[in-house]
Amino acid sequence: MKEKLMEDLKWRGLLYQQTDEAGLEDLLSKEKISLYCGVDPTADSMHIGHIVPLLTLRRFQMHGHRPILLVGGATGMIGDPSGRAEERQLQTTEQIDKNVAGIKKQMERIFDFSSENGAQMVNNNDWVGSMSVIQFLRDYGKLLGVNYMLAKDNVASRLDSGISFTEFSYMLIQGIDFNHLFNNYGCRVQIGGSDQWGNITTGLEVIRKTHEEEVKAFGITIPLVTKADGTKFGKSAGGSVWLDAEKTSPYEFYQFWINTADSDAVKYMKIFTFIEREEIEAFEITIQEEPHLRKAQLRLAEEMTRLIHGQEALDQAIRISKALFSGDLKTLTANEMKDAFKDVPSFEMAKEVKNIVDFIVDSGVSPSRRQAREDVTNGAISLNGERVTDTAYEVSAADRLDDAFAIVRRGKKNYKMVKFV
């Protein structure tokens, strides 16, 4: 049996700050509402740190409420000062448009757009972009005092290092967004990360100042996700874990979740997946009793990869993982091998026929010709998943995958990619 929405959010650790907890719970008990979350197009892809508020918004949709997804075509041109020590590099209109298109595609994977309470996608450039500077200053600039704005954490934290008027105005533009959505879409709630509290409460202030009668709108923030050791979540050895398959492949994405520490697995299941409470609590027991099976990590990786990349990409990620674990690379395509081994040590070599002993010595797989001969005759060398035991074997064009590379393995786990140039 599904829990009440707000109880479920509390259990999952997804509520950090609320402007009026009792008022919002009362509203949700009486009617279905519209609520929004915004994402600025600072890049052409979101990374996994961006999606916690969005997944929280999706939970509201699953309980019958309508999500509004705001892509900040206008605010992305300005730059949010939240959580930064210095000014953002301004982007061109063309880059912003490209980024908006990329983010929209990713949102379409997370949300349902076709149901009765289907998600709506909006771009704040549609109402902010055409506003004159005089209209901005007269209609909105008068609503907030400078002292009010200076007291906000996202501004106060920048006063020593410096903040431009451009970024100082960001919170007011976001306030205009909330007010616009309140007036035109019946939007009653804004959801954001914990760094968005100042912007969200500014939006509520703009709504209050622009309506004669008392109106009810609400704000919720989501806590910052960290690892059990307190370090930042969302980074892998290669940097940020992106939702774009070109930046972080589905296999890498899958492996990121597989490598979750036992101490974090249940926490991440609560935050990132839609698995029900009873099942998550069962996984908590398996971590304590059978940690070596990594059942929770496997399920977490499957849920997240399917959500962001789809079932076909998940199947491919699982196939690559199994092939690497077993050492049976013959089941993989050339592209899958390239994906799986792109982070292993590599060596460039000319396209020529070469004896296997010379090949593995020249590429640094074996340290000497004597050792190379022993490795080959002992069955320790595999080329593209095929064991080579004949020291007379000639590495030729037939061994070049896509005529570009080969994967050599010495022993069980010592891999190297040889790139042919």
C-alpha positions as CSV (number, residue, x, y, z in Angstrom):
1,M,0.0,0.0,0.0
2,K,1.4,3.4,-1.0
3,E,2.0,5.9,1.7
4,K,0.7,9.4,1.7
5,L,2.9,11.6,-0.5
6,M,4.5,13.8,2.2
7,E,5.0,10.9,4.5
8,D,6.9,9.1,1.8
9,L,9.0,12.2,1.0
10,K,10.0,12.4,4.6
11,W,10.9,8.8,4.8
12,R,13.0,9.1,1.7
13,G,14.9,12.1,3.2
14,L,13.7,14.4,0.5
15,L,12.3,17.3,2.6
16,Y,14.8,19.9,3.8
17,Q,12.9,23.2,4.1
18,Q,9.2,24.1,3.7
19,T,7.7,27.5,3.9
20,D,4.4,26.3,5.4
21,E,4.4,22.5,6.1
22,A,0.9,22.4,7.6
23,G,-0.6,24.6,5.0
24,L,0.8,22.5,2.1
25,E,-0.3,19.2,3.6
26,D,-3.8,20.7,4.0
27,L,-3.8,21.8,0.4
28,L,-2.7,18.5,-0.9
29,S,-5.4,16.7,1.1
30,K,-8.1,18.7,-0.6
31,E,-7.1,19.1,-4.3
32,K,-4.7,18.2,-7.0
33,I,-2.3,21.0,-7.8
34,S,0.3,22.3,-10.3
35,L,3.9,22.7,-9.1
36,Y,7.2,23.5,-10.8
37,C,10.9,23.0,-10.8
38,G,13.3,25.0,-12.9
39,V,16.6,24.0,-14.6
40,D,18.9,26.5,-16.1
41,P,20.6,25.4,-19.4
42,T,24.2,26.0,-18.3
43,A,25.2,22.9,-20.3
44,D,23.5,20.8,-23.0
45,S,23.0,18.0,-20.5
46,M,22.0,17.6,-16.9
47,H,24.1,15.5,-14.5
48,I,22.8,13.2,-11.8
49,G,23.1,16.0,-9.2
50,H,20.4,18.0,-11.1
51,I,17.7,15.4,-11.1
52,V,16.9,15.0,-7.4
53,P,14.3,17.9,-7.4
54,L,13.0,16.6,-10.8
55,L,12.5,13.1,-9.5
56,T,10.8,14.6,-6.4
57,L,8.5,16.5,-8.8
58,R,7.8,13.2,-10.6
59,R,6.7,11.7,-7.3
60,F,4.0,14.4,-7.1
61,Q,2.9,13.6,-10.6
62,M,2.6,9.9,-9.6
63,H,0.1,11.0,-6.9
64,G,-2.0,12.9,-9.4
65,H,-0.5,16.4,-9.4
66,R,0.7,18.2,-12.5
67,P,4.4,19.1,-12.9
68,I,5.5,22.2,-14.7
69,L,9.1,21.9,-16.0
70,L,10.7,25.3,-16.5
71,V,13.8,25.4,-18.6
72,G,15.5,28.8,-18.0
73,G,16.2,30.2,-21.4
74,A,16.2,33.7,-19.8
75,T,17.8,32.9,-16.4
76,G,20.4,30.8,-18.2
77,M,21.5,34.0,-19.9
78,I,22.0,35.7,-16.5
79,G,23.6,33.1,-14.2
80,D,22.5,31.9,-10.7
81,P,24.9,33.1,-8.0
82,S,23.9,30.3,-5.7
83,G,26.7,28.1,-4.5
84,R,29.4,30.0,-6.5
85,A,32.4,32.0,-5.5
86,E,32.7,33.9,-8.8
87,E,30.7,35.1,-11.8
88,R,29.5,32.6,-14.4
89,Q,30.8,32.9,-18.0
90,L,28.0,34.3,-20.0
91,Q,26.8,32.1,-22.9
92,T,25.6,33.0,-26.3
93,T,21.9,32.8,-27.4
94,E,22.9,29.9,-29.8
95,Q,24.5,27.9,-27.0
96,I,21.6,28.5,-24.7
97,D,19.2,27.3,-27.4
98,K,21.3,24.1,-27.9
99,N,21.4,23.5,-24.2
100,V,17.6,23.9,-23.8
101,A,17.0,21.3,-26.5
102,G,19.3,18.8,-24.8
103,I,17.7,19.3,-21.4
104,K,14.2,19.0,-22.8
105,K,15.0,15.5,-24.3
106,Q,16.2,14.3,-20.9
107,M,13.1,15.6,-19.1
108,E,11.0,13.7,-21.5
109,R,12.5,10.5,-20.3
110,I,11.7,11.2,-16.6
111,F,8.1,12.6,-16.9
112,D,4.8,11.4,-18.2
113,F,3.5,14.0,-20.8
114,S,0.5,12.2,-22.0
115,S,-1.8,11.5,-19.0
116,E,-4.5,13.7,-17.7
117,N,-2.0,15.3,-15.4
118,G,0.7,15.2,-18.0
119,A,3.8,17.4,-17.5
120,Q,4.0,20.8,-19.1
121,M,7.3,22.3,-20.3
122,V,7.8,26.0,-20.4
123,N,10.7,28.4,-21.1
124,N,11.0,31.6,-19.1
125,N,12.4,33.4,-22.1
126,D,8.9,33.4,-23.4
127,W,7.8,36.0,-20.8
128,V,11.1,37.5,-19.5
129,G,12.9,37.8,-22.9
130,S,10.4,40.4,-24.3
131,M,10.3,42.5,-21.1
132,S,11.8,46.0,-21.4
133,V,14.3,47.2,-18.8
134,I,11.8,49.9,-17.8
135,Q,9.0,47.4,-17.3
136,F,11.3,45.2,-15.2
137,L,12.3,48.1,-13.0
138,R,8.9,49.6,-12.6
139,D,6.8,46.5,-12.3
140,Y,9.2,44.3,-10.3
141,G,12.2,46.3,-9.1
142,K,10.0,48.2,-6.7
143,L,8.7,45.1,-5.0
144,L,11.9,44.2,-3.1
145,G,14.1,46.2,-1.0
146,V,17.9,46.0,-1.4
147,N,18.3,45.0,2.2
148,Y,15.9,42.1,1.7
149,M,17.9,40.9,-1.2
150,L,21.3,41.4,0.5
151,A,20.2,39.2,3.4
152,K,19.6,36.1,1.1
153,D,22.4,33.5,1.5
154,N,23.1,33.2,-2.2
155,V,23.9,37.0,-2.3
156,A,25.4,37.4,1.2
157,S,27.9,34.7,0.5
158,R,29.2,36.6,-2.6
159,L,29.5,40.1,-1.0
160,D,33.2,39.6,-0.1
161,S,34.3,38.2,-3.4
162,G,32.0,40.5,-5.4
163,I,28.7,40.1,-7.3
164,S,27.6,41.9,-10.4
165,F,24.1,43.6,-10.7
166,T,23.4,41.0,-13.4
167,E,23.7,38.0,-11.0
168,F,22.2,40.1,-8.1
169,S,19.0,40.5,-10.2
170,Y,18.7,36.7,-10.7
171,M,16.5,36.1,-7.7
172,L,14.1,38.7,-8.8
173,I,13.8,37.2,-12.3
174,Q,13.1,33.8,-10.7
175,G,10.5,35.5,-8.5
176,I,8.9,36.8,-11.7
177,D,8.8,33.2,-13.0
178,F,6.9,31.9,-9.9
179,N,4.5,34.8,-10.2
180,H,3.9,34.2,-13.9
181,L,3.3,30.4,-13.4
182,F,1.0,31.2,-10.4
183,N,-1.1,33.6,-12.5
184,N,-1.2,31.7,-15.8
185,Y,-0.8,28.0,-14.8
186,G,-2.3,27.9,-11.3
187,C,1.1,26.8,-10.0
188,R,1.1,26.7,-6.2
189,V,4.4,25.2,-5.3
190,Q,8.1,25.5,-6.3
191,I,10.6,22.7,-5.6
192,G,14.3,23.2,-5.7
193,G,17.7,22.2,-4.2
194,S,18.7,23.5,-0.8
195,D,20.7,26.3,-2.5
196,Q,17.5,27.6,-4.1
197,W,15.8,28.6,-0.8
198,G,16.5,32.3,-1.3
199,N,15.2,32.3,-4.8
200,I,12.1,30.3,-3.9
201,T,11.1,32.6,-1.0
202,T,11.7,35.6,-3.2
203,G,9.2,34.2,-5.6
204,L,6.7,33.9,-2.8
205,E,7.4,37.5,-1.8
206,V,6.7,38.7,-5.4
207,I,3.4,36.8,-5.5
208,R,2.4,38.3,-2.2
209,K,3.3,41.8,-3.3
210,T,1.4,41.6,-6.7
211,H,-1.9,40.2,-5.4
212,E,-4.3,42.3,-3.3
213,E,-6.1,39.3,-1.8
214,E,-4.2,36.8,0.4
215,V,-3.0,33.9,-1.8
216,K,-1.4,30.7,-0.8
217,A,1.8,29.5,-2.5
218,F,4.5,27.3,-1.1
219,G,8.1,26.4,-1.4
220,I,10.0,23.1,-0.8
221,T,13.8,22.4,-0.9
222,I,15.5,19.1,-1.2
223,P,18.7,18.4,0.9
224,L,22.0,18.2,-0.8
225,V,22.9,14.6,-1.6
226,T,26.2,13.5,-0.1
227,K,28.1,10.2,0.3
228,A,28.3,8.5,3.7
229,D,31.8,9.9,4.2
230,G,30.4,13.5,3.7
231,T,32.0,14.0,0.3
232,K,30.2,15.4,-2.8
233,F,27.9,13.0,-4.6
234,G,27.8,12.6,-8.4
235,K,31.4,12.5,-9.4
236,S,33.2,9.5,-10.9
237,A,36.9,9.1,-11.8
238,G,36.1,10.8,-15.1
239,G,34.3,13.8,-13.6
240,S,30.6,14.5,-13.5
241,V,28.1,11.7,-14.3
242,W,26.0,13.1,-17.1
243,L,22.6,12.0,-18.4
244,D,23.8,12.5,-22.0
245,A,25.0,9.1,-23.4
246,E,27.7,10.8,-25.4
247,K,29.2,12.4,-22.2
248,T,28.7,9.4,-19.9
249,S,27.9,6.2,-21.7
250,P,25.1,3.9,-20.4
251,Y,27.7,1.4,-19.4
252,E,29.6,4.0,-17.4
253,F,26.3,5.3,-15.9
254,Y,25.4,1.7,-14.9
255,Q,28.8,1.1,-13.4
256,F,28.6,4.3,-11.3
257,W,25.6,3.0,-9.5
258,I,27.0,-0.6,-9.2
259,N,30.0,0.9,-7.4
260,T,27.9,2.6,-4.7
261,A,29.1,1.8,-1.2
262,D,27.0,-0.4,1.0
263,S,26.6,2.5,3.4
264,D,25.0,4.6,0.6
265,A,23.0,2.0,-1.4
266,V,19.7,2.2,0.5
267,K,19.9,6.0,0.9
268,Y,20.2,6.3,-2.9
269,M,17.4,3.9,-3.6
270,K,15.1,6.1,-1.4
271,I,16.2,9.3,-3.2
272,F,16.6,8.2,-6.8
273,T,14.2,5.3,-7.4
274,F,10.5,4.8,-7.3
275,I,10.8,1.4,-5.6
276,E,8.3,1.0,-2.8
277,R,9.3,1.2,0.9
278,E,8.7,-2.5,1.7
279,E,11.1,-3.6,-1.0
280,I,13.8,-1.0,-0.1
281,E,13.6,-2.2,3.5
282,A,14.1,-5.8,2.3
283,F,17.3,-4.7,0.4
284,E,18.5,-3.1,3.6
285,I,18.5,-6.6,5.2
286,T,20.3,-8.1,2.2
287,I,23.1,-5.6,2.6
288,Q,23.5,-6.6,6.2
289,E,23.3,-10.4,5.6
290,E,24.6,-10.9,2.1
291,P,26.7,-7.8,1.2
292,H,28.9,-9.7,-1.2
293,L,25.9,-10.3,-3.5
294,R,25.5,-6.5,-4.0
295,K,21.8,-7.0,-4.7
296,A,20.8,-3.5,-3.7
297,Q,23.5,-2.0,-6.0
298,L,22.4,-4.1,-8.9
299,R,18.8,-3.1,-8.5
300,L,19.8,0.6,-8.1
301,A,21.9,0.5,-11.3
302,E,19.1,-1.2,-13.2
303,E,16.4,1.2,-12.1
304,M,18.5,4.3,-12.9
305,T,19.9,3.1,-16.2
306,R,16.5,2.1,-17.4
307,L,15.0,5.4,-16.4
308,I,17.6,7.6,-18.0
309,H,18.7,5.5,-21.0
310,G,15.9,2.9,-21.6
311,Q,15.8,-0.9,-21.5
312,E,17.9,-1.5,-24.6
313,A,20.8,0.6,-23.1
314,L,20.4,-1.2,-19.8
315,D,20.6,-4.6,-21.5
316,Q,23.8,-3.5,-23.3
317,A,25.4,-2.3,-20.0
318,I,24.6,-5.6,-18.4
319,R,26.0,-7.5,-21.3
320,I,29.2,-5.5,-21.2
321,S,29.5,-6.0,-17.5
322,K,29.0,-9.8,-17.7
323,A,31.5,-10.1,-20.5
324,L,34.2,-8.2,-18.6
325,F,33.5,-10.3,-15.4
326,S,33.8,-13.6,-17.3
327,G,36.5,-12.5,-19.7
328,D,34.4,-13.6,-22.6
329,L,34.8,-10.5,-24.8
330,K,33.8,-12.4,-28.0
331,T,30.2,-11.6,-27.2
332,L,30.8,-7.8,-27.5
333,T,30.6,-5.7,-30.6
334,A,33.6,-3.4,-31.5
335,N,31.6,-0.3,-30.2
336,E,30.8,-2.1,-26.9
337,M,34.5,-3.0,-26.5
338,K,35.5,0.6,-27.2
339,D,33.0,1.8,-24.6
340,A,34.0,-0.7,-22.0
341,F,37.8,-0.1,-22.3
342,K,38.0,3.6,-23.1
343,D,39.5,4.3,-19.6
344,V,42.1,1.5,-19.6
345,P,45.8,2.2,-20.5
346,S,46.4,2.5,-24.2
347,F,49.3,2.3,-26.6
348,E,49.6,3.5,-30.2
349,M,51.1,1.2,-32.8
350,A,51.5,1.3,-36.6
351,K,49.2,-0.8,-38.7
352,E,51.5,-3.7,-39.6
353,V,51.7,-7.5,-39.2
354,K,53.6,-8.3,-36.1
355,N,54.5,-11.4,-34.2
356,I,52.4,-11.8,-31.0
357,V,55.6,-11.8,-28.8
358,D,56.8,-8.6,-30.3
359,F,53.3,-7.2,-30.2
360,I,52.8,-7.6,-26.4
361,V,56.4,-6.5,-25.6
362,D,56.1,-3.3,-27.8
363,S,52.7,-2.4,-26.3
364,G,54.0,-2.9,-22.7
365,V,51.7,-5.8,-21.9
366,S,54.7,-8.0,-21.0
367,P,58.0,-6.6,-19.7
368,S,60.4,-8.7,-21.8
369,R,60.5,-11.1,-24.7
370,R,61.2,-14.0,-22.4
371,Q,58.3,-13.2,-20.2
372,A,56.1,-12.6,-23.3
373,R,56.9,-16.1,-24.6
374,E,56.0,-17.6,-21.2
375,D,52.8,-15.6,-21.0
376,V,51.7,-16.8,-24.4
377,T,52.6,-20.5,-23.9
378,N,51.0,-20.5,-20.4
379,G,47.7,-19.1,-21.9
380,A,47.9,-15.8,-20.0
381,I,47.4,-13.7,-23.2
382,S,44.1,-13.0,-24.9
383,L,43.5,-10.8,-27.9
384,N,40.0,-9.4,-28.3
385,G,38.7,-12.1,-26.0
386,E,40.5,-15.0,-27.9
387,R,43.3,-16.8,-26.0
388,V,46.6,-16.9,-27.9
389,T,48.9,-19.8,-27.1
390,D,51.1,-20.0,-30.2
391,T,54.3,-17.8,-30.0
392,A,54.3,-17.9,-33.9
393,Y,50.9,-16.2,-34.1
394,E,50.9,-13.1,-36.3
395,V,48.8,-10.1,-35.3
396,S,47.3,-8.7,-38.5
397,A,44.4,-6.6,-39.9
398,A,42.0,-9.4,-38.9
399,D,42.7,-8.6,-35.3
400,R,42.0,-4.9,-35.6
401,L,38.5,-4.0,-34.5
402,D,37.0,-1.4,-36.8
403,D,40.5,-1.3,-38.2
404,A,41.4,0.9,-35.3
405,F,42.1,-0.9,-32.0
406,A,42.6,-4.3,-30.2
407,I,42.1,-5.3,-26.6
408,V,44.9,-7.3,-25.0
409,R,44.5,-9.0,-21.7
410,R,47.3,-10.5,-19.6
411,G,46.2,-12.7,-16.7
412,K,42.7,-12.1,-15.4
413,K,42.4,-8.3,-15.1
414,N,45.3,-6.6,-16.8
415,Y,43.8,-5.0,-19.9
416,K,45.4,-2.7,-22.5
417,M,43.9,-1.0,-25.6
418,V,46.3,-0.9,-28.5
419,K,45.3,1.8,-31.0
420,F,46.5,1.4,-34.6
421,V,47.7,4.6,-36.3
